[in-house]
Each structure stands twice: as C-alpha cells, then as structure tokens.
Amino acid sequence: MRTRLIALAVSFMVLPALAQPVLRATPDDKFKYMSREAIAKQLMKPWPGELYASAFMNDHETWFVEFVKRKDRGNYIEQHTHYIDQTTIISGEGILTYGGKIEDRKEIAPGEYRGHKQSGAKTQRVKPGDFVLIEPMMPHHFDALPGTELVYVVYKHKI
C-alpha cells in the first residue's frame, strides 16, 4: 500500500512536468565550427539590392548570432521593439549612430523598423575589439569609415 501511495505521489509530480509545452521550437545547437575564411566568403555576397551582407550562424526563437559587413554608405537605420543587440567589432573602423528618432520609419515586420533619416542622434567611433550594447527601441546604424568596410558580430537576444 505504501509503495502505491509513493508511486501515486510521484506521478502527480512527474505527469504535470511531462505535459508542459515545449520551451523551444528549435532544436538545441550542436557543435559548429566556421573558419574565418568561410565567414568572409558568406560576407562577400551582399543581400539583393543592398550594399551590406550578413551571415547567420544560428537562429532561435529567443536569440540569434549574425556576422555583418557594412560599407560606408547605404546602411539603413534599425530599431527593434523586442531585441537587445550585443555587438563586437571584428575588423575595420566605423561610426555608430544611435538614439534620436527615425524620421522615415517603416515597420518591416512586427516590432522591426527601418529607415534612412535619423535626427537627434549621437555618434561613436568604433574599432576592432569594441563592444556595444543597444537596448530595445534605440534607433541605430553602423557605417564604415569612408572607402572601407566594417565587420562585426551581433548577438541578438529577444526580450
């Protein structure tokens, strides 16, 4: 009788845990290695109709990692309602423009905005090894210094 009661008690604890919804729709990452050359090759091909390029290393519902290459022009201003951007500059030097307001803001996806005119912003020169954290809703964009390219990696965490 005692064994049955213990089994019943354990089932009351275990069964609700088994009935919980899956926390992640994407599978756990497995080991992955990409050489510097492989990343650079992906960054050689700009997105259609754009001057910039990016390479996604992985993509989950709450975060993703992306390598990005920017030129000195043609880069849009972005603003995210639900993402924190943690960025480390890998190569090149550039200017980060942040804050203020996107004057020609367009929603391209739920909570994702883009534009090309920014007012009331501040600027920060960036170089290899620098780290930048962009909080949600802060308009921002990176430009390489004139005639150069800027490469950085960004960890985007959804809040």
Residue frames relative to the residue before (quaternion, step in Angstrom):
aa qw qx qy qz dx dy dz
M 1.0000 0.0000 0.0000 0.0000 0.00 0.00 0.00
R 0.6501 0.5244 -0.3090 0.4549 3.52 0.98 -0.91
T 0.6317 0.5372 -0.3212 0.4575 3.60 1.00 -0.82
R 0.6500 0.5148 -0.3132 0.4630 3.57 0.98 -0.84
L 0.6491 0.5123 -0.3181 0.4637 3.58 0.97 -0.81
I 0.6425 0.5055 -0.3190 0.4796 3.58 0.99 -0.80
A 0.6506 0.5115 -0.3110 0.4674 3.59 0.93 -0.88
L 0.6499 0.5091 -0.3084 0.4725 3.57 1.00 -0.82
A 0.6533 0.5098 -0.3104 0.4658 3.57 0.95 -0.86
V 0.6504 0.5068 -0.3100 0.4734 3.59 0.95 -0.86
S 0.6530 0.5110 -0.3283 0.4524 3.60 0.93 -0.82
F 0.6299 0.5252 -0.3411 0.4594 3.61 1.05 -0.65
M 0.6701 0.4659 -0.2994 0.4942 3.58 1.15 -0.51
V 0.7226 0.4658 -0.2458 0.4477 3.60 0.90 -0.92
L 0.6567 0.5477 -0.3310 0.3992 3.60 0.80 -0.92
P 0.6601 0.4790 -0.3490 0.4616 3.68 0.82 -0.72
A 0.6238 0.5355 -0.3436 0.4539 3.58 1.04 -0.68
L 0.6671 0.4966 -0.2991 0.4678 3.59 0.99 -0.79
A 0.6769 0.5015 -0.2877 0.4555 3.59 1.13 -0.60
Q 0.4629 0.6932 -0.4448 0.3277 3.62 1.24 -0.13
P 0.5219 -0.6231 0.4665 0.3489 3.59 -1.06 0.64
V 0.5822 -0.5657 0.4474 0.3753 3.54 -1.20 0.52
L 0.4038 -0.7322 0.4951 0.2360 3.58 -0.79 0.99
R 0.7870 0.2174 -0.1081 0.5672 3.58 1.06 -0.66
A 0.3224 -0.7372 0.5621 0.1913 3.52 -0.88 0.95
T 0.6945 0.4123 -0.2686 0.5249 3.57 1.21 -0.40
P 0.5191 -0.6471 0.4478 0.3337 3.59 -1.02 0.67
D 0.6266 -0.5147 0.4178 0.4097 3.54 -1.25 0.38
D 0.5261 -0.6200 0.4770 0.3336 3.55 -1.14 0.65
K 0.2723 -0.7045 0.6300 0.1808 3.49 -1.24 0.59
F 0.7083 -0.4186 0.3284 0.4639 3.56 -1.27 0.19
K 0.0395 0.7873 -0.6126 0.0580 3.55 -0.96 0.88
Y 0.0394 -0.7701 0.6365 0.0144 3.53 -1.03 0.83
M 0.0226 0.7556 -0.6545 0.0101 3.55 -0.99 0.88
S 0.3909 -0.7279 0.5134 0.2320 3.53 -0.76 1.01
R 0.6659 -0.4788 0.3949 0.4139 3.52 -1.30 0.35
E 0.6541 0.5252 -0.3038 0.4516 3.57 1.01 -0.87
A 0.6528 0.5101 -0.3157 0.4625 3.60 0.98 -0.79
I 0.6395 0.5028 -0.3198 0.4858 3.57 1.02 -0.78
A 0.6522 0.5168 -0.3134 0.4576 3.59 0.91 -0.91
K 0.6275 0.5367 -0.3357 0.4534 3.59 1.02 -0.77
Q 0.6560 0.4958 -0.3108 0.4767 3.59 0.96 -0.83
L 0.6938 0.4814 -0.2758 0.4592 3.58 1.03 -0.75
M 0.5324 0.6286 -0.4094 0.3922 3.62 1.26 -0.08
K 0.7152 0.4264 -0.2453 0.4965 3.60 1.16 -0.54
P 0.2770 -0.7682 0.5494 0.1771 3.62 -0.34 1.17
W 0.5949 -0.5355 0.4530 0.3927 3.53 -1.25 0.42
P 0.6347 -0.5510 0.3669 0.3986 3.64 -1.05 0.63
G 0.8455 0.1321 -0.1318 0.5002 3.56 -0.82 1.07
E 0.6797 0.4558 -0.2829 0.5001 3.61 1.27 0.14
L 0.4653 -0.6622 0.5107 0.2901 3.56 -1.32 0.30
Y 0.6774 0.4865 -0.2884 0.4704 3.59 1.20 -0.42
A 0.1846 -0.7554 0.6183 0.1142 3.53 -1.32 0.35
S 0.0029 -0.7867 0.6166 0.0294 3.54 -1.24 0.45
A 0.1824 -0.7592 0.6183 0.0898 3.51 -1.27 0.53
F 0.2587 -0.7703 0.5676 0.1325 3.57 -0.67 1.13
M 0.3056 -0.7637 0.5447 0.1634 3.56 -0.81 1.02
N 0.7549 -0.1434 0.0982 0.6324 3.57 1.13 -0.68
D 0.1339 -0.7948 0.5901 0.0460 3.55 -1.20 0.39
H 0.0026 0.7914 -0.6081 0.0623 3.54 -0.65 1.18
E 0.6435 -0.5432 0.3531 0.4077 3.56 -1.19 0.24
T 0.7637 0.3424 -0.2137 0.5039 3.63 1.13 -0.34
W 0.8088 0.0520 -0.0367 0.5846 3.63 1.22 -0.12
F 0.0434 0.7766 -0.6272 -0.0403 3.51 -1.33 0.23
V 0.3139 -0.7217 0.5892 0.1829 3.53 -1.32 0.41
E 0.0007 -0.8084 0.5850 -0.0657 3.53 -0.87 1.02
F 0.2446 -0.7101 0.6377 0.1714 3.56 -1.09 0.81
V 0.0889 -0.8149 0.5727 -0.0023 3.58 -0.91 0.93
K 0.1180 -0.7501 0.6450 0.0859 3.55 -1.16 0.73
R 0.0849 -0.7956 0.5998 0.0068 3.56 -0.83 1.07
K 0.3488 -0.6886 0.5971 0.2182 3.51 -1.24 0.63
D 0.6486 -0.5249 0.3825 0.3969 3.56 -1.30 -0.18
R 0.7654 0.2115 -0.1401 0.5914 3.61 1.27 0.16
G 0.7632 0.4241 -0.2654 0.4089 3.55 -1.31 0.20
N 0.5257 0.6289 -0.4162 0.3937 3.59 1.22 0.20
Y 0.3647 -0.7500 0.5134 0.2022 3.55 -0.82 0.97
I 0.4658 -0.6041 0.5600 0.3233 3.53 -1.34 0.34
E 0.0931 -0.8055 0.5830 0.0519 3.55 -0.95 0.81
Q 0.0598 -0.7611 0.6456 0.0202 3.51 -1.28 0.53
H 0.1176 -0.8067 0.5788 0.0195 3.57 -0.85 1.04
T 0.3935 -0.7177 0.5254 0.2326 3.56 -0.84 0.95
H 0.8388 0.2393 -0.0661 0.4845 3.57 0.88 -0.95
Y 0.6730 0.4838 -0.3176 0.4605 3.63 1.13 0.35
I 0.2382 -0.6816 0.6710 0.1684 3.50 -1.30 0.65
D 0.2033 -0.7678 0.5967 0.1146 3.60 -0.86 0.95
Q 0.0536 -0.7593 0.6482 0.0206 3.56 -0.86 1.01
T 0.0387 -0.8540 0.5125 -0.0804 3.53 -0.25 1.36
T 0.0694 -0.7620 0.6423 0.0435 3.56 -1.07 0.83
I 0.3818 -0.7186 0.5405 0.2137 3.55 -0.84 1.05
I 0.2500 -0.7885 0.5503 0.1140 3.57 -0.85 1.04
S 0.7994 -0.1251 0.1078 0.5776 3.59 0.83 -0.97
G 0.7180 0.3861 -0.3336 0.4734 3.51 -1.26 0.54
E 0.2950 -0.7099 0.5991 0.2237 3.51 -1.36 0.03
G 0.0264 0.8226 -0.5657 0.0506 3.53 -1.11 0.59
I 0.4464 -0.6375 0.5549 0.2939 3.47 -1.42 -0.24
L 0.2004 -0.7290 0.6448 0.1123 3.53 -0.97 0.99
T 0.1064 -0.7537 0.6460 0.0567 3.57 -0.88 0.98
Y 0.0684 0.8311 -0.5405 0.1121 3.57 -0.62 1.12
G 0.7446 0.3800 -0.3066 0.4551 3.52 -1.25 0.56
G 0.6354 0.5480 -0.3915 0.3777 3.53 -1.27 -0.32
K 0.5514 -0.5960 0.4849 0.3250 3.51 -1.17 -0.72
I 0.3603 -0.6785 0.5890 0.2509 3.56 -1.14 0.68
E 0.3414 -0.7849 0.4869 0.1741 3.58 -0.46 1.23
D 0.7837 0.2552 -0.1313 0.5509 3.61 0.99 -0.79
R 0.1093 0.8579 -0.4912 0.1040 3.57 1.10 0.83
K 0.0046 -0.7678 0.6401 -0.0257 3.55 -0.99 1.01
E 0.3732 -0.7063 0.5537 0.2352 3.57 -1.00 0.84
I 0.1770 -0.8143 0.5479 0.0737 3.58 -0.59 1.16
A 0.7481 -0.0044 0.0031 0.6635 3.56 1.35 -0.37
P 0.6799 -0.4797 0.3194 0.4534 3.63 -1.11 0.34
G 0.8508 0.0894 -0.1077 0.5065 3.57 -0.65 1.17
E 0.6545 0.4633 -0.3101 0.5107 3.61 1.28 0.13
Y 0.0421 -0.8180 0.5723 -0.0393 3.56 -0.66 1.18
R 0.0810 -0.7744 0.6264 0.0362 3.55 -1.18 0.66
G 0.1104 0.7755 -0.6183 0.0636 3.53 -1.31 0.40
H 0.3717 -0.7280 0.5317 0.2218 3.56 -1.34 0.03
K 0.7113 0.3730 -0.2509 0.5404 3.63 1.27 -0.05
Q 0.0175 -0.8068 0.5880 -0.0551 3.55 -0.67 1.18
S 0.0696 -0.8011 0.5938 0.0271 3.60 -0.83 0.95
G 0.8142 0.2869 -0.2052 0.4611 3.56 -1.24 0.52
A 0.4612 0.7044 -0.4262 0.3309 3.59 1.23 0.37
K 0.3614 -0.6713 0.5984 0.2465 3.52 -1.40 0.26
T 0.2489 -0.7580 0.5779 0.1720 3.58 -1.24 0.31
Q 0.0752 -0.7656 0.6383 0.0268 3.51 -1.27 0.62
R 0.3501 -0.7099 0.5649 0.2333 3.58 -0.80 0.95
V 0.1125 -0.7987 0.5896 0.0410 3.60 -0.98 0.85
K 0.0575 -0.7838 0.6184 -0.0015 3.55 -1.18 0.71
P 0.7296 -0.4357 0.2769 0.4485 3.62 -1.22 0.30
G 0.7721 0.3140 -0.2737 0.4800 3.53 -0.97 0.99
D 0.5510 0.6099 -0.4029 0.4026 3.61 1.20 -0.34
F 0.2058 -0.7576 0.6108 0.1028 3.54 -1.20 0.70
V 0.0523 -0.7859 0.6161 -0.0006 3.57 -1.02 0.87
L 0.1270 -0.7539 0.6387 0.0869 3.58 -0.99 0.85
I 0.1279 -0.7795 0.6120 0.0385 3.57 -0.74 1.12
E 0.3253 -0.7662 0.5260 0.1743 3.55 -0.62 1.13
P 0.6526 -0.4992 0.3728 0.4312 3.60 -1.19 0.36
M 0.8344 0.2266 -0.2168 0.4533 3.54 -1.23 0.77
M 0.5434 0.5967 -0.4276 0.4072 3.64 1.19 0.14
P 0.3619 -0.7140 0.5500 0.2382 3.63 -0.62 1.06
H 0.1249 0.8003 -0.5748 0.1162 3.58 -0.97 0.83
H 0.1157 0.7660 -0.6323 0.0037 3.52 -1.32 0.35
F 0.3238 -0.7233 0.5870 0.1655 3.50 -1.29 0.65
D 0.0324 -0.7543 0.6552 0.0249 3.56 -1.11 0.81
A 0.4480 -0.6455 0.5413 0.2994 3.57 -1.09 0.71
L 0.5806 -0.5290 0.4571 0.4172 3.58 -1.24 0.29
P 0.6908 -0.5043 0.3046 0.4192 3.63 -1.10 0.59
G 0.8540 0.1517 -0.1476 0.4753 3.53 -0.97 1.02
T 0.6797 0.4648 -0.2870 0.4894 3.62 1.26 0.19
E 0.3682 -0.6798 0.5729 0.2720 3.55 -1.37 -0.17
L 0.2159 -0.7541 0.6110 0.1063 3.53 -1.18 0.71
V 0.0633 -0.7912 0.6081 0.0149 3.60 -0.81 0.99
Y 0.0831 0.7881 -0.6043 0.0830 3.53 -0.95 0.96
V 0.3052 -0.7014 0.6052 0.2205 3.54 -1.33 0.29
V 0.0969 -0.7979 0.5944 0.0273 3.54 -0.97 0.91
Y 0.2098 -0.7181 0.6550 0.1063 3.50 -1.07 0.96
K 0.0999 -0.8031 0.5870 0.0219 3.57 -0.53 1.18
H 0.0917 -0.8062 0.5845 -0.0047 3.53 -0.66 1.20
K 0.3324 -0.7551 0.5354 0.1805 3.57 -0.71 1.09
I 0.1680 -0.7852 0.5893 0.0891 3.56 -0.96 0.87
